[in-house]
């Protein structure tokens, strides 16, 4: 069996908590928002934007909960810390 080293030009994913922005279609009510206690919601036009610090496991949990609730996921973005461009 042959093993290959990871290519050095691939981006390395951070495993610690990272700030994420998740945009879903529609305005979420209090009951739906209660499923995401670690996220801060705000309405932006016809969408709900949730932001919060999540590690990889928590991110997958939030996405699974959104799927279970039947939410339409529009965008998931990792927010870069200011000054790290």
N, C-alpha and C positions, 0 to 999 in steps of 0.2 A: 504494500500500500504506500502511495506517495502522498506527502503532505506539502502544501504550498504555503509560503509565508504571505500574509496580507500585503497587498500593494501599498507602498508608502504614499502614493498620491491620492488615496481615498480619504474622505473626511472621517474623522473620528467622532463618534457620538458621545456626548457627555452623559454619564449615568446618574449624576447627582441631580438635585432639584433644579429645574430650569423654568423660566417664566414662559407660559404659553398663552396664546390668544386663540380662542375657538369661536367660530361664527356659525350660527344655526339659523335656519329659516323660521320666521315667525317670532311672535312675542311669547315668551314663556311665563306662565303664571307662577304663583307662589309654590304650589304643589310640585310642579316640575323643577323649579329652581332648588327646592329642598333636597333634590337628589345630588346636588353639586355643592356641598357646604364649603369646600376648599376654593371655590371659584367666585369671583366678583362679577355680577352681571350688570350690563347696561344695554339699553335699547339704542339701536343705531338704524334709523329708517325702519324698514320692515323686518329687520333681523334682531337677534339677541347675540351680544358678544360677551363671552365669558373669559376672564383672565385670571391666572393664578400660577403659583409655583407648584410644579408637579415633577416627581421623578418618573422614570419610564413606566414602572408598574402602575402608578396612580394615573398616568396619562391613558394607558390602555383601559383602566377601570372606568374612567370618565367616558371614553369613546364607546365602551361596551354598554354603559348605562344609557347613553344617547341612542344607541341602536335599539336597545330594549324598549325605550320610550317611543320609538318610531320617529325620532327627530331627523330632519333633513340637514345633514352636515354640509356646510358650504366651504369652510376653510379651517385649517389648523396651521398655526404659525408659531415657530419658536421666536421669542422676542429677544433680540440682541441687546445686551447691556449697553447703555450709552457710553460712547468713547471707545468701543471695541470694534470699530469698522475697519 
